[in-house]
Amino acid sequence: MTIGTVKFFNSTKGFGFISPEGGGKDVFVHATAVEAAGLRSLNEGQQVSFDIQPDARGSKAANLKAV
């Protein structure tokens, strides 16, 4: 699991990005991952733990948990 901070999340568009704690490239997060975690939305600055999964466009966050 990786720890990171929500950079932004647009609930209208259904996506956002998380900045990993140790630096590196921001990770895409889709609304389906948020819903699967039982969360309604993500807030800017919120700490989360997540797994990074390969995606057609790079990588995406999965298995989100609020920290």
N, CA, C and O atoms as a GROMACS GRO file, in nm:
protein
  268
    1MET      N    1   0.084  -0.119   0.000
    1MET     CA    2   0.000   0.000   0.000
    1MET      C    3   0.088   0.125   0.000
    1MET      O    4   0.194   0.129   0.063
    2THR      N    5   0.041   0.223  -0.072
    2THR     CA    6   0.108   0.352  -0.080
    2THR      C    7   0.024   0.455  -0.006
    2THR      O    8  -0.099   0.449  -0.009
    3ILE      N    9   0.089   0.548   0.060
    3ILE     CA   10   0.018   0.659   0.126
    3ILE      C   11   0.034   0.782   0.038
    3ILE      O   12   0.140   0.805  -0.020
    4GLY      N   13  -0.072   0.861   0.028
    4GLY     CA   14  -0.064   0.982  -0.052
    4GLY      C   15  -0.166   1.084  -0.008
    4GLY      O   16  -0.249   1.060   0.081
    5THR      N   17  -0.159   1.200  -0.072
    5THR     CA   18  -0.249   1.312  -0.043
    5THR      C   19  -0.329   1.344  -0.168
    5THR      O   20  -0.273   1.353  -0.278
    6VAL      N   21  -0.459   1.360  -0.152
    6VAL     CA   22  -0.545   1.394  -0.265
    6VAL      C   23  -0.508   1.533  -0.315
    6VAL      O   24  -0.516   1.631  -0.241
    7LYS      N   25  -0.466   1.540  -0.440
    7LYS     CA   26  -0.430   1.668  -0.501
    7LYS      C   27  -0.558   1.742  -0.540
    7LYS      O   28  -0.574   1.860  -0.509
    8PHE      N   29  -0.648   1.671  -0.607
    8PHE     CA   30  -0.783   1.722  -0.633
    8PHE      C   31  -0.871   1.605  -0.672
    8PHE      O   32  -0.823   1.502  -0.718
    9PHE      N   33  -1.001   1.623  -0.655
    9PHE     CA   34  -1.099   1.524  -0.700
    9PHE      C   35  -1.223   1.599  -0.744
    9PHE      O   36  -1.284   1.672  -0.665
   10ASN      N   37  -1.262   1.580  -0.870
   10ASN     CA   38  -1.380   1.645  -0.926
   10ASN      C   39  -1.492   1.543  -0.928
   10ASN      O   40  -1.494   1.455  -1.015
   11SER      N   41  -1.586   1.552  -0.835
   11SER     CA   42  -1.693   1.453  -0.826
   11SER      C   43  -1.789   1.464  -0.944
   11SER      O   44  -1.854   1.365  -0.980
   12THR      N   45  -1.799   1.580  -1.006
   12THR     CA   46  -1.885   1.597  -1.124
   12THR      C   47  -1.828   1.519  -1.243
   12THR      O   48  -1.902   1.451  -1.314
   13LYS      N   49  -1.697   1.529  -1.263
   13LYS     CA   50  -1.632   1.458  -1.374
   13LYS      C   51  -1.595   1.315  -1.336
   13LYS      O   52  -1.573   1.232  -1.424
   14GLY      N   53  -1.587   1.287  -1.206
   14GLY     CA   54  -1.562   1.151  -1.161
   14GLY      C   55  -1.418   1.106  -1.159
   14GLY      O   56  -1.390   0.987  -1.172
   15PHE      N   57  -1.325   1.199  -1.143
   15PHE     CA   58  -1.184   1.160  -1.134
   15PHE      C   59  -1.104   1.265  -1.060
   15PHE      O   60  -1.151   1.376  -1.033
   16GLY      N   61  -0.980   1.227  -1.029
   16GLY     CA   62  -0.887   1.318  -0.964
   16GLY      C   63  -0.748   1.259  -0.963
   16GLY      O   64  -0.721   1.162  -1.034
   17PHE      N   65  -0.660   1.317  -0.882
   17PHE     CA   66  -0.522   1.269  -0.873
   17PHE      C   67  -0.476   1.270  -0.728
   17PHE      O   68  -0.517   1.354  -0.648
   18ILE      N   69  -0.389   1.174  -0.697
   18ILE     CA   70  -0.330   1.161  -0.564
   18ILE      C   71  -0.179   1.176  -0.579
   18ILE      O   72  -0.119   1.116  -0.668
   19SER      N   73  -0.118   1.256  -0.492
   19SER     CA   74   0.028   1.271  -0.490
   19SER      C   75   0.086   1.171  -0.390
   19SER      O   76   0.054   1.178  -0.271
   20PRO      N   77   0.170   1.077  -0.436
   20PRO     CA   78   0.230   0.980  -0.343
   20PRO      C   79   0.320   1.050  -0.241
   20PRO      O   80   0.387   1.148  -0.273
   21GLU      N   81   0.321   0.998  -0.119
   21GLU     CA   82   0.396   1.057  -0.008
   21GLU      C   83   0.545   1.070  -0.036
   21GLU      O   84   0.606   1.170   0.001
   22GLY      N   85   0.605   0.972  -0.099
   22GLY     CA   86   0.749   0.973  -0.123
   22GLY      C   87   0.790   1.048  -0.248
   22GLY      O   88   0.906   1.046  -0.287
   23GLY      N   89   0.695   1.115  -0.312
   23GLY     CA   90   0.723   1.185  -0.437
   23GLY      C   91   0.691   1.095  -0.555
   23GLY      O   92   0.638   0.985  -0.539
   24GLY      N   93   0.723   1.141  -0.671
   24GLY     CA   94   0.694   1.065  -0.792
   24GLY      C   95   0.571   1.119  -0.863
   24GLY      O   96   0.512   1.220  -0.823
   25LYS      N   97   0.534   1.049  -0.968
   25LYS     CA   98   0.424   1.092  -1.053
   25LYS      C   99   0.290   1.080  -0.982
   25LYS      O  100   0.265   0.982  -0.911
   26ASP      N  101   0.203   1.180  -1.001
   26ASP     CA  102   0.068   1.175  -0.945
   26ASP      C  103  -0.006   1.055  -1.001
   26ASP      O  104   0.016   1.014  -1.115
   27VAL      N  105  -0.095   0.997  -0.920
   27VAL     CA  106  -0.169   0.876  -0.957
   27VAL      C  107  -0.315   0.912  -0.982
   27VAL      O  108  -0.379   0.976  -0.899
   28PHE      N  109  -0.365   0.870  -1.096
   28PHE     CA  110  -0.504   0.892  -1.135
   28PHE      C  111  -0.596   0.813  -1.043
   28PHE      O  112  -0.565   0.699  -1.007
   29VAL      N  113  -0.709   0.871  -1.004
   29VAL     CA  114  -0.810   0.798  -0.926
   29VAL      C  115  -0.946   0.823  -0.989
   29VAL      O  116  -0.984   0.938  -1.012
   30HIS      N  117  -1.019   0.716  -1.016
   30HIS     CA  118  -1.151   0.724  -1.077
   30HIS      C  119  -1.259   0.710  -0.970
   30HIS      O  120  -1.236   0.651  -0.865
   31ALA      N  121  -1.376   0.765  -0.998
   31ALA     CA  122  -1.488   0.762  -0.904
   31ALA      C  123  -1.526   0.619  -0.865
   31ALA      O  124  -1.573   0.597  -0.753
   32THR      N  125  -1.508   0.523  -0.955
   32THR     CA  126  -1.544   0.384  -0.923
   32THR      C  127  -1.458   0.330  -0.809
   32THR      O  128  -1.506   0.251  -0.728
   33ALA      N  129  -1.330   0.372  -0.802
   33ALA     CA  130  -1.242   0.329  -0.692
   33ALA      C  131  -1.286   0.393  -0.560
   33ALA      O  132  -1.278   0.331  -0.454
   34VAL      N  133  -1.333   0.516  -0.568
   34VAL     CA  134  -1.382   0.587  -0.449
   34VAL      C  135  -1.508   0.518  -0.397
   34VAL      O  136  -1.521   0.492  -0.278
   35GLU      N  137  -1.601   0.489  -0.488
   35GLU     CA  138  -1.726   0.421  -0.451
   35GLU      C  139  -1.699   0.281  -0.395
   35GLU      O  140  -1.763   0.240  -0.298
   36ALA      N  141  -1.606   0.208  -0.456
   36ALA     CA  142  -1.572   0.073  -0.411
   36ALA      C  143  -1.516   0.075  -0.269
   36ALA      O  144  -1.528  -0.023  -0.195
   37ALA      N  145  -1.454   0.187  -0.231
   37ALA     CA  146  -1.399   0.202  -0.096
   37ALA      C  147  -1.506   0.242   0.005
   37ALA      O  148  -1.478   0.254   0.125
   38GLY      N  149  -1.628   0.265  -0.042
   38GLY     CA  150  -1.736   0.306   0.047
   38GLY      C  151  -1.732   0.454   0.081
   38GLY      O  152  -1.795   0.499   0.177
   39LEU      N  153  -1.658   0.531   0.001
   39LEU     CA  154  -1.648   0.675   0.023
   39LEU      C  155  -1.739   0.748  -0.075
   39LEU      O  156  -1.763   0.701  -0.186
   40ARG      N  157  -1.789   0.864  -0.034
   40ARG     CA  158  -1.874   0.944  -0.122
   40ARG      C  159  -1.791   1.028  -0.218
   40ARG      O  160  -1.827   1.046  -0.334
   41SER      N  161  -1.680   1.078  -0.168
   41SER     CA  162  -1.592   1.164  -0.247
   41SER      C  163  -1.456   1.170  -0.178
   41SER      O  164  -1.437   1.112  -0.072
   42LEU      N  165  -1.363   1.241  -0.240
   42LEU     CA  166  -1.233   1.269  -0.180
   42LEU      C  167  -1.218   1.420  -0.169
   42LEU      O  168  -1.265   1.494  -0.255
   43ASN      N  169  -1.152   1.464  -0.064
   43ASN     CA  170  -1.131   1.607  -0.043
   43ASN      C  171  -0.985   1.642  -0.066
   43ASN      O  172  -0.895   1.566  -0.031
   44GLU      N  173  -0.961   1.759  -0.123
   44GLU     CA  174  -0.826   1.807  -0.144
   44GLU      C  175  -0.752   1.808  -0.011
   44GLU      O  176  -0.803   1.859   0.089
   45GLY      N  177  -0.631   1.752  -0.009
   45GLY     CA  178  -0.550   1.746   0.112
   45GLY      C  179  -0.575   1.623   0.199
   45GLY      O  180  -0.504   1.601   0.297
   46GLN      N  181  -0.676   1.543   0.164
   46GLN     CA  182  -0.708   1.423   0.242
   46GLN      C  183  -0.600   1.318   0.224
   46GLN      O  184  -0.552   1.295   0.113
   47GLN      N  185  -0.561   1.252   0.334
   47GLN     CA  186  -0.463   1.144   0.330
   47GLN      C  187  -0.535   1.012   0.301
   47GLN      O  188  -0.637   0.982   0.362
   48VAL      N  189  -0.481   0.935   0.208
   48VAL     CA  190  -0.538   0.805   0.174
   48VAL      C  191  -0.426   0.704   0.155
   48VAL      O  192  -0.312   0.739   0.123
   49SER      N  193  -0.460   0.577   0.174
   49SER     CA  194  -0.369   0.470   0.135
   49SER      C  195  -0.433   0.402   0.015
   49SER      O  196  -0.555   0.399   0.002
   50PHE      N  197  -0.350   0.348  -0.072
   50PHE     CA  198  -0.401   0.290  -0.197
   50PHE      C  199  -0.297   0.199  -0.260
   50PHE      O  200  -0.178   0.207  -0.230
   51ASP      N  201  -0.345   0.114  -0.349
   51ASP     CA  202  -0.258   0.031  -0.432
   51ASP      C  203  -0.249   0.097  -0.569
   51ASP      O  204  -0.344   0.162  -0.612
   52ILE      N  205  -0.137   0.081  -0.636
   52ILE     CA  206  -0.121   0.133  -0.771
   52ILE      C  207  -0.135   0.017  -0.869
   52ILE      O  208  -0.063  -0.082  -0.860
   53GLN      N  209  -0.229   0.031  -0.962
   53GLN     CA  210  -0.253  -0.071  -1.063
   53GLN      C  211  -0.219  -0.016  -1.201
   53GLN      O  212  -0.245   0.101  -1.229
   54PRO      N  213  -0.160  -0.100  -1.287
   54PRO     CA  214  -0.132  -0.055  -1.424
   54PRO      C  215  -0.263  -0.027  -1.497
   54PRO      O  216  -0.365  -0.092  -1.473
   55ASP      N  217  -0.258   0.070  -1.585
   55ASP     CA  218  -0.376   0.111  -1.661
   55ASP      C  219  -0.332   0.140  -1.804
   55ASP      O  220  -0.213   0.159  -1.829
   56ALA      N  221  -0.424   0.143  -1.896
   56ALA     CA  222  -0.391   0.170  -2.036
   56ALA      C  223  -0.321   0.305  -2.052
   56ALA      O  224  -0.240   0.323  -2.143
   57ARG      N  225  -0.351   0.399  -1.964
   57ARG     CA  226  -0.293   0.534  -1.973
   57ARG      C  227  -0.178   0.556  -1.875
   57ARG      O  228  -0.128   0.667  -1.864
   58GLY      N  229  -0.137   0.454  -1.804
   58GLY     CA  230  -0.029   0.468  -1.706
   58GLY      C  231  -0.060   0.387  -1.583
   58GLY      O  232  -0.044   0.264  -1.583
   59SER      N  233  -0.104   0.454  -1.476
   59SER     CA  234  -0.139   0.382  -1.354
   59SER      C  235  -0.259   0.448  -1.290
   59SER      O  236  -0.290   0.565  -1.316
   60LYS      N  237  -0.328   0.372  -1.204
   60LYS     CA  238  -0.445   0.425  -1.135
   60LYS      C  239  -0.447   0.372  -0.992
   60LYS      O  240  -0.388   0.269  -0.962
   61ALA      N  241  -0.517   0.444  -0.906
   61ALA     CA  242  -0.530   0.406  -0.766
   61ALA      C  243  -0.644   0.306  -0.750
   61ALA      O  244  -0.748   0.318  -0.815
   62ALA      N  245  -0.623   0.207  -0.663
   62ALA     CA  246  -0.726   0.108  -0.632
   62ALA      C  247  -0.716   0.075  -0.483
   62ALA      O  248  -0.617   0.109  -0.418
   63ASN      N  249  -0.818   0.012  -0.429
   63ASN     CA  250  -0.822  -0.029  -0.288
   63ASN      C  251  -0.795   0.089  -0.194
   63ASN      O  252  -0.714   0.080  -0.102
   64LEU      N  253  -0.865   0.199  -0.219
   64LEU     CA  254  -0.849   0.320  -0.138
   64LEU      C  255  -0.897   0.300   0.005
   64LEU      O  256  -0.992   0.227   0.031
   65LYS      N  257  -0.828   0.366   0.098
   65LYS     CA  258  -0.870   0.371   0.238
   65LYS      C  259  -0.833   0.508   0.292
   65LYS      O  260  -0.722   0.556   0.268
   66ALA      N  261  -0.924   0.570   0.365
   66ALA     CA  262  -0.893   0.696   0.431
   66ALA      C  263  -0.796   0.669   0.545
   66ALA      O  264  -0.811   0.570   0.617
   67VAL      N  265  -0.698   0.755   0.562
   67VAL     CA  266  -0.597   0.738   0.668
   67VAL      C  267  -0.629   0.831   0.782
   67VAL      O  268  -0.556   0.833   0.882
   0.00000   0.00000   0.00000
